C-alpha cells in the first residue's frame, strides 16, 4: 500500500522542530594531524569523498595528502595507535582517482599524463603489514581523449579500468578497458559497443563483486536513460532503456542530474533530476530499480517540484524567494534492511567570483518501499557557509545508515554554538530528531576547523573525525569521538 505525507502538514512539522540540543559525547582519543589541501581539486566533483575507511570493528585506514608530491596511507586502531605508514609518491600533475579497501589490502589508483598518453596505476598495500607492492599499470589511453576512469566493486575484489572512444564532438561511441581481481591480476579485456545510441555525453559504470558491469548512459540530447548489464566473460549485454526527457505539460524537460548505485541486494538503483529548458528550474525527481534477472524496470511515481513545493521550501529558508527549485544535486542513495530506498538531494552553490564563499543548505529526502511506492518525503534545513579556499571540504554532510536509523553529521552554527551536529532520521516514517550538538567546542576562526572527508563511523556511536577544538586551537587533530 502506498503511503503519502500531505506536504503542508509535513513542512509544518519541520517548522515546529525543537531548538538544537546538546548531545553527550566523549573524545576517547586524539592525535595531532597534518593536513595539506589540494587547491586543484574540483569542489563539486570530488573523486575521493571518503578518505577514512573502517577495516574492522576497531581499525581503519586513512589516506592523506602529506605534501604536493606525496600521499600517505596509514592504518590506525580505534584508540588511534598507528600500525603502519605507506608512502605513495606522485609525479607532477598526477592525481588520486580511487581509494578502497578489501579484507586483505588497501588499493589506491592514480591518474597521470605520461607523454602523449594517460596512465592509470594501481597501488596495493597489504593491510596486515603495510607493505606496498610494485605498482601495476592498469590502463593506457590517448592523452587527448576523455579522461580515463576506474570503478571498484564494494568489497574491493574487482577493479575495472576503462577509457572512452569519442567522435570529434567528444560524444561517446565505445568504451573499452580491462577487468582485474583484487590482487590486480588481469581477468578480462572488455569492450562496449554503443553505436546504436546517439549523442552519449555521460556514462556511469558500477561494478559488482562478481565482476558484473552496469553501464548507465545518458543519450539523445540528455533525454534518454539506458542501462546495460555485462556479465563477466561475455560481450553480450542485457539492455533497459527509457525516455526520461521530452515535452510534458507544455514544458521541454531534460535530464539535469543522475546518480546510480549497486546495492548489497545485487540490484542497481538510479535517480534522475529533470529540469525545464525554459527557466532552468528543476521539474521532477524520478527513481528506478533495475532487476536484470527478472528483466524488469520498476519505476517510482514521479515527484514533481510544483510551485507549492517550492513555496514551502522558501518558507523554511527565509533567504530564498526563488519561484524555481535550483542548485540541487543528488548526493546519496541508501538501502535499508527492509529494502527501502532513501534518496538525498542537497542544495549546494557558490555565489560566483574568485573568492566567493560556498554554501550548503537544505537536504531533500525521499523514501520508497521495496516495490518503489512513494513512502515519505521531507526537507531538513541547514545553513552552512565556507570560504572559497575550503569549498565543501568542511560543509555539506556525512551520512551513516545503521539499521533503520539514518545519521547525518554536519558542521553548523546554531543558536550561537559552532559545533558538529547530529540528526537522526527514522527511515520507517521520516521522523527526524532535532540537531544535537556533540559539545566538541569547534574552533571558529579563519583556518580550517573540520575536514569532512576524513569522517567515518567505526560503529553506531563511534566516529573518527579530523577537527580543531577550542582546547587545541593551534592544530587539527584526528579524534575518536563516542556519542552517548
C-alpha positions as CSV (number, residue, x, y, z in Angstrom):
1,X,0.0,0.0,0.0
2,X,1.3,3.5,-0.9
3,X,2.0,5.8,2.0
4,X,2.0,9.6,1.3
5,X,2.5,12.5,3.6
6,X,0.5,15.6,2.9
7,X,3.1,18.2,2.1
8,X,1.6,21.2,4.1
9,X,1.5,19.0,7.2
10,X,5.0,17.7,6.7
11,X,6.5,21.1,6.3
12,X,4.6,22.4,9.3
13,X,6.1,19.6,11.4
14,X,9.6,20.6,10.3
15,X,8.9,24.3,11.1
16,X,7.9,23.3,14.6
17,X,11.1,21.2,15.3
18,X,12.6,22.0,18.7
19,X,15.7,24.0,19.1
20,X,19.1,22.3,18.8
21,X,20.0,20.4,22.0
22,X,23.3,19.3,23.5
23,X,24.3,15.6,23.0
24,X,26.6,13.8,25.3
25,X,29.9,12.9,23.6
26,X,33.3,11.9,24.7
27,X,36.6,12.2,22.9
28,X,38.2,8.8,23.6
29,X,41.5,9.6,21.9
30,X,43.1,12.4,19.8
31,X,46.4,12.8,18.0
32,X,48.0,15.6,16.0
33,X,47.1,15.6,12.3
34,X,48.9,17.3,9.4
35,X,46.6,18.3,6.5
36,X,47.6,19.6,3.1
37,X,44.6,20.6,1.0
38,X,44.7,20.2,-2.8
39,X,43.9,23.6,-4.3
40,X,43.3,21.9,-7.8
41,X,40.5,19.7,-6.6
42,X,37.1,20.2,-8.1
43,X,34.8,21.1,-5.2
44,X,31.7,19.9,-7.0
45,X,33.0,16.7,-8.4
46,X,35.4,15.2,-5.8
47,X,36.9,11.9,-6.9
48,X,37.7,10.8,-3.4
49,X,34.9,11.7,-0.9
50,X,35.8,9.1,1.8
51,X,39.4,9.3,3.0
52,X,39.0,7.2,6.1
53,X,37.7,3.6,5.6
54,X,36.9,1.2,8.5
55,X,38.6,-2.2,8.0
56,X,37.0,-4.0,11.0
57,X,35.3,-3.0,14.3
58,X,38.3,-1.4,15.7
59,X,40.7,-0.5,12.9
60,X,40.7,1.9,9.9
61,X,42.9,3.1,7.1
62,X,43.3,6.8,6.2
63,X,44.6,8.4,3.0
64,X,46.1,11.8,3.4
65,X,48.0,14.3,1.1
66,X,51.2,14.8,3.1
67,X,52.9,17.1,0.5
68,X,52.4,18.4,-3.0
69,X,54.1,15.2,-4.4
70,X,53.1,12.6,-1.9
71,X,50.2,10.8,-0.3
72,X,50.5,8.6,2.8
73,X,48.3,5.7,3.7
74,X,48.1,4.9,7.4
75,X,46.4,2.3,9.4
76,X,45.1,3.0,12.9
77,X,43.4,1.2,15.7
78,X,40.3,2.6,17.3
79,X,42.4,4.2,20.1
80,X,44.4,5.9,17.3
81,X,47.6,3.8,17.7
82,X,49.3,4.0,14.3
83,X,50.0,0.5,12.9
84,X,52.0,1.4,9.8
85,X,52.5,4.1,7.2
86,X,52.9,3.6,3.4
87,X,54.0,6.4,1.1
88,X,52.6,6.9,-2.4
89,X,54.8,9.4,-4.4
90,X,53.1,11.3,-7.2
91,X,54.5,12.8,-10.4
92,X,53.7,16.3,-11.3
93,X,50.1,16.5,-12.3
94,X,49.3,13.0,-11.0
95,X,46.1,12.6,-9.0
96,X,44.3,10.0,-6.9
97,X,41.3,8.6,-8.7
98,X,40.2,5.8,-6.4
99,X,40.7,4.6,-2.8
100,X,39.2,1.5,-1.4
101,X,40.0,-1.4,0.9
102,X,39.2,-5.2,0.9
103,X,39.8,-7.6,3.8
104,X,43.4,-8.2,2.6
105,X,44.6,-4.9,1.1
106,X,44.1,-1.2,0.5
107,X,44.0,0.0,-3.1
108,X,44.9,3.4,-4.4
109,X,44.5,4.2,-8.1
110,X,46.4,7.2,-9.6
111,X,46.0,9.0,-12.9
112,X,48.7,10.9,-14.8
113,X,49.8,12.1,-18.2
114,X,52.7,10.0,-19.5
115,X,54.0,11.7,-22.6
116,X,51.2,11.6,-25.1
117,X,49.2,9.2,-23.1
118,X,47.1,8.9,-19.9
119,X,48.2,6.2,-17.4
120,X,46.2,4.6,-14.6
121,X,48.3,2.8,-12.0
122,X,47.2,0.6,-9.1
123,X,49.0,0.8,-5.8
124,X,48.2,-2.2,-3.5
125,X,49.2,-2.1,0.2
126,X,48.9,-5.2,2.4
127,X,46.6,-4.4,5.3
128,X,48.4,-6.5,7.9
129,X,52.0,-5.5,7.2
130,X,51.6,-2.2,5.4
131,X,54.0,-3.5,2.7
132,X,53.4,-1.7,-0.6
133,X,53.5,-3.9,-3.7
134,X,55.0,-2.9,-7.0
135,X,52.6,-0.5,-8.8
136,X,50.6,-2.1,-11.7
137,X,49.9,-0.3,-14.9
138,X,46.1,-0.8,-15.3
139,X,45.4,1.2,-18.4
140,X,46.9,3.4,-21.0
141,X,44.8,5.8,-23.2
142,X,45.5,8.7,-25.6
143,X,46.2,11.9,-23.7
144,X,43.9,14.0,-25.9
145,X,40.8,11.8,-25.3
146,X,38.4,12.0,-22.4
147,X,39.8,11.3,-19.0
148,X,40.2,7.5,-18.4
149,X,38.3,6.1,-15.4
150,X,38.2,3.3,-12.8
151,X,35.4,1.5,-11.0
152,X,35.9,-0.7,-8.0
153,X,33.4,-3.2,-6.5
154,X,32.1,-2.7,-3.0
155,X,34.2,-5.4,-1.5
156,X,37.4,-4.4,-3.4
157,X,37.6,-7.8,-5.1
158,X,37.1,-6.4,-8.7
159,X,38.7,-3.4,-10.4
160,X,37.7,-2.1,-13.9
161,X,40.0,0.4,-15.6
162,X,38.4,1.9,-18.8
163,X,38.7,4.5,-21.5
164,X,36.2,6.3,-23.7
165,X,36.2,6.3,-27.5
166,X,34.7,9.5,-28.8
167,X,33.9,11.3,-32.0
168,X,35.0,14.8,-33.0
169,X,32.5,16.4,-30.7
170,X,33.6,14.2,-27.7
171,X,30.4,12.2,-27.7
172,X,30.9,8.6,-26.6
173,X,30.5,5.7,-29.1
174,X,32.6,2.9,-27.4
175,X,34.1,2.1,-24.0
176,X,37.0,-0.4,-23.6
177,X,39.1,-1.5,-20.7
178,X,40.4,-4.3,-18.5
179,X,38.9,-6.1,-15.6
180,X,41.2,-7.1,-12.7
181,X,40.7,-9.1,-9.5
182,X,41.5,-7.6,-6.0
183,X,45.2,-8.6,-6.4
184,X,45.4,-6.6,-9.7
185,X,45.7,-9.8,-11.8
186,X,44.1,-9.3,-15.2
187,X,40.8,-11.2,-15.7
188,X,39.3,-10.0,-18.9
189,X,39.5,-7.3,-21.7
190,X,36.2,-5.6,-22.0
191,X,34.6,-3.6,-24.9
192,X,31.2,-2.0,-25.0
193,X,29.9,-1.0,-28.5
194,X,27.4,1.8,-28.0
195,X,27.0,2.9,-31.6
196,X,23.2,2.2,-31.5
197,X,22.7,5.2,-29.2
198,X,23.1,8.8,-30.5
199,X,24.6,11.7,-28.6
200,X,26.0,9.9,-25.5
201,X,27.5,12.6,-23.3
202,X,27.8,10.9,-19.9
203,X,28.4,7.4,-18.7
204,X,28.4,5.8,-15.2
205,X,30.0,2.4,-14.5
206,X,29.1,0.3,-11.5
207,X,30.9,-2.9,-10.8
208,X,29.6,-5.9,-8.9
209,X,31.6,-8.1,-6.5
210,X,31.4,-10.9,-9.1
211,X,32.7,-8.6,-11.9
212,X,29.3,-7.8,-13.4
213,X,29.4,-4.4,-15.1
214,X,26.5,-2.0,-15.2
215,X,26.9,0.9,-17.8
216,X,24.4,3.7,-17.3
217,X,24.2,6.1,-20.3
218,X,22.6,9.5,-21.0
219,X,21.9,10.0,-24.7
220,X,19.5,11.6,-27.2
221,X,20.3,15.2,-26.2
222,X,20.1,14.5,-22.4
223,X,16.7,12.8,-22.8
224,X,17.2,9.0,-22.8
225,X,18.5,6.9,-19.9
226,X,19.9,3.4,-20.8
227,X,21.5,0.8,-18.6
228,X,23.4,-2.2,-19.9
229,X,24.5,-5.2,-17.9
230,X,27.5,-7.2,-18.9
231,X,28.2,-10.5,-17.1
232,X,31.9,-11.5,-16.7
233,X,33.4,-13.2,-19.6
234,X,30.7,-12.2,-22.1
235,X,30.3,-9.4,-24.6
236,X,26.5,-9.7,-24.8
237,X,24.5,-7.1,-22.9
238,X,21.1,-7.0,-21.3
239,X,19.6,-3.6,-22.1
240,X,17.0,-1.5,-20.3
241,X,16.2,1.9,-21.8
242,X,13.6,4.6,-21.2
243,X,12.9,8.1,-22.5
244,X,13.0,10.5,-19.5
245,X,13.1,13.9,-21.1
246,X,10.7,15.3,-23.6
247,X,7.7,17.7,-23.6
248,X,5.5,17.4,-20.5
249,X,2.6,19.7,-19.7
250,X,3.9,22.0,-22.5
251,X,7.4,22.2,-21.0
252,X,10.5,20.9,-22.6
253,X,12.2,18.8,-19.9
254,X,15.7,17.2,-20.0
255,X,17.9,15.2,-17.6
256,X,19.9,17.5,-15.3
257,X,21.5,15.2,-12.8
258,X,21.7,11.4,-12.2
259,X,23.0,9.1,-9.6
260,X,23.4,5.3,-9.6
261,X,24.3,2.7,-7.0
262,X,24.7,-1.0,-7.0
263,X,23.2,-2.2,-3.7
264,X,24.1,-5.1,-1.4
265,X,21.0,-7.0,-2.6
266,X,22.6,-7.2,-6.1
267,X,20.2,-4.7,-7.7
268,X,21.1,-1.4,-9.4
269,X,19.1,1.7,-8.3
270,X,19.1,5.0,-10.1
271,X,17.7,8.5,-9.6
272,X,17.2,11.3,-12.1
273,X,16.6,15.0,-11.6
274,X,14.9,16.6,-14.6
275,X,15.0,20.4,-15.4
276,X,12.9,22.7,-17.6
277,X,14.6,24.0,-20.7
278,X,13.0,27.4,-20.2
279,X,13.8,29.0,-16.9
280,X,16.4,26.3,-15.9
281,X,14.4,25.3,-12.8
282,X,14.1,21.7,-11.6
283,X,11.0,19.9,-12.8
284,X,10.9,16.5,-11.1
285,X,12.6,13.5,-9.4
286,X,12.4,10.1,-11.0
287,X,13.7,6.9,-9.3
288,X,14.0,3.4,-10.7
289,X,15.1,-0.1,-9.6
290,X,16.7,-2.4,-12.2
291,X,16.1,-6.1,-11.8
292,X,18.0,-7.7,-14.7
293,X,17.4,-11.2,-13.5
294,X,13.7,-10.7,-14.0
295,X,14.1,-8.3,-16.9
296,X,12.1,-5.7,-15.0
297,X,12.5,-1.9,-14.5
298,X,10.4,-0.7,-11.5
299,X,9.7,3.0,-11.6
300,X,8.6,5.1,-8.7
301,X,5.8,7.6,-9.2
302,X,7.4,10.9,-10.5
303,X,7.8,13.5,-7.8
304,X,7.1,16.9,-9.3
305,X,8.7,20.1,-7.8
306,X,5.5,22.1,-8.0
307,X,5.1,25.8,-7.2
308,X,3.5,24.7,-3.9
309,X,6.6,22.6,-3.0
310,X,8.9,25.5,-3.8
311,X,6.9,27.9,-1.7
312,X,7.0,25.6,1.3
313,X,10.8,25.2,0.9
314,X,11.1,29.0,0.8
315,X,9.1,29.3,4.0
316,X,11.8,27.2,5.7
317,X,14.6,29.2,4.1
318,X,13.7,32.9,4.6
319,X,16.7,34.0,2.5
320,X,15.2,32.4,-0.6
321,X,12.4,33.8,-2.7
322,X,13.0,31.8,-5.9
323,X,10.0,30.6,-7.8
324,X,12.0,27.5,-9.0
325,X,14.0,24.8,-7.3
326,X,17.6,25.4,-8.2
327,X,21.2,24.3,-7.2
328,X,20.0,20.8,-6.1
329,X,22.3,17.8,-6.5
330,X,21.7,14.1,-5.9
331,X,24.2,13.1,-3.2
332,X,23.1,9.7,-1.6
333,X,21.3,6.5,-2.5
334,X,20.8,4.3,0.6
335,X,19.1,0.9,1.0
336,X,17.7,-0.1,4.5
337,X,17.5,-3.7,5.8
338,X,13.8,-3.6,4.8
339,X,14.8,-2.9,1.1
340,X,13.6,0.7,1.4
341,X,15.3,3.1,-0.8
342,X,16.2,6.6,0.6
343,X,17.4,9.3,-1.7
344,X,19.1,12.5,-0.6
345,X,19.5,15.7,-2.6
346,X,21.3,18.7,-1.3
347,X,21.3,22.4,-2.2
348,X,24.9,23.5,-2.9
349,X,26.3,26.6,-4.6
350,X,28.8,29.4,-4.7
351,X,27.9,33.0,-5.4
352,X,30.5,33.2,-8.1
353,X,33.8,35.1,-8.3
354,X,37.3,34.1,-7.4
355,X,36.9,34.5,-3.6
356,X,33.2,34.0,-3.2
357,X,32.0,31.8,-0.3
358,X,30.4,28.3,-0.7
359,X,27.0,27.4,0.7
360,X,25.4,24.1,1.6
361,X,21.8,24.3,2.6
362,X,18.6,22.2,2.8
363,X,18.5,18.4,2.3
364,X,15.6,16.9,0.4
365,X,14.8,13.3,1.4
366,X,12.7,10.8,-0.5
367,X,11.9,7.3,0.6
368,X,10.4,4.4,-1.4
369,X,9.3,1.0,-0.2
370,X,10.6,-2.3,-1.7
371,X,8.0,-2.0,-4.5
372,X,9.1,1.6,-5.3
373,X,5.9,3.1,-4.0
374,X,6.4,6.6,-2.6
375,X,6.8,6.1,1.2
376,X,7.6,9.6,2.6
377,X,9.5,12.8,1.8
378,X,10.8,15.6,3.9
379,X,13.1,18.6,3.9
380,X,15.8,19.2,6.6
381,X,17.1,22.8,6.9
382,X,20.7,23.7,7.5
383,X,22.7,26.8,6.8
384,X,26.4,26.2,6.1
385,X,28.9,28.6,4.7
386,X,32.7,28.2,4.0
387,X,35.3,30.3,2.3
388,X,36.3,29.7,-1.3
389,X,39.6,28.2,-0.2
390,X,37.8,25.4,1.6
391,X,34.8,24.8,-0.8
392,X,32.8,21.9,0.5
393,X,35.6,20.3,2.4
394,X,34.1,21.3,5.8
395,X,30.4,21.8,4.9
396,X,27.8,19.6,3.4
397,X,27.2,16.4,5.5
398,X,28.4,12.9,6.3
399,X,25.9,10.1,6.4
400,X,25.8,6.7,8.1
401,X,22.9,4.2,7.9
402,X,22.5,1.9,10.9
403,X,19.5,-0.4,10.6
404,X,16.5,1.9,10.1
405,X,18.3,5.0,11.5
406,X,20.0,7.4,9.1
407,X,22.6,9.5,10.9
408,X,23.6,12.9,9.4
409,X,26.6,14.8,10.7
410,X,27.1,18.5,9.9
411,X,29.3,21.4,10.9
412,X,27.0,24.4,11.7
413,X,26.4,27.3,14.0
414,X,23.0,27.0,15.7
415,X,21.9,29.3,18.5
416,X,25.3,30.9,18.6
417,X,27.1,27.5,19.1
418,X,29.6,26.4,16.4
419,X,29.8,22.6,16.6
420,X,29.3,19.3,14.9
421,X,25.6,18.4,14.9
422,X,23.9,15.0,14.7
423,X,20.5,14.5,13.2
424,X,18.9,11.1,13.2
425,X,16.1,10.1,10.8
426,X,13.8,7.1,11.3
427,X,13.7,5.7,7.8
428,X,10.4,3.9,8.5
429,X,8.4,7.1,8.8
430,X,10.7,10.0,8.1
431,X,10.6,11.4,11.6
432,X,13.8,13.4,12.4
433,X,15.3,14.4,15.7
434,X,16.3,18.0,16.4
435,X,20.0,18.6,15.6
436,X,22.2,17.6,18.6
437,X,25.4,19.4,19.3
438,X,28.2,17.0,20.1
439,X,29.7,19.5,22.5
440,X,33.2,19.5,20.9
441,X,33.8,23.3,21.1
442,X,34.9,23.5,17.5
443,X,37.3,26.4,16.9
444,X,35.9,29.3,14.8
445,X,38.4,31.5,13.0
446,X,39.8,31.8,9.5
447,X,41.6,28.5,9.5
448,X,40.1,25.0,8.6
449,X,38.5,23.5,11.8
450,X,36.9,20.3,10.4
451,X,37.8,18.2,7.3
452,X,34.6,16.3,6.4
453,X,36.2,13.7,4.1
454,X,38.1,12.0,7.0
455,X,34.9,11.4,8.9
456,X,34.0,7.7,9.4
457,X,31.8,5.6,11.7
458,X,33.6,2.7,13.3
459,X,30.3,1.7,15.0
460,X,26.9,3.2,15.6
461,X,28.2,5.7,18.2
462,X,31.9,5.7,17.4
463,X,33.1,8.4,15.0
464,X,36.5,9.2,13.6
465,X,37.0,12.8,12.5
466,X,39.6,15.4,11.8
467,X,38.9,18.7,13.6
468,X,40.3,21.5,15.7
469,X,38.7,22.4,19.0
470,X,39.0,25.4,21.3
471,X,41.2,23.3,23.7
472,X,43.7,22.6,20.9
473,X,43.0,25.6,18.7
474,X,46.6,25.6,17.3
475,X,46.3,22.3,15.3
476,X,44.0,19.8,13.7
477,X,43.6,16.5,15.4
478,X,42.5,13.1,14.4
479,X,39.9,12.3,17.0
480,X,37.8,9.3,18.1
481,X,34.5,10.6,19.4
482,X,32.0,8.4,21.2
483,X,28.4,9.7,21.2
484,X,26.4,8.7,24.2
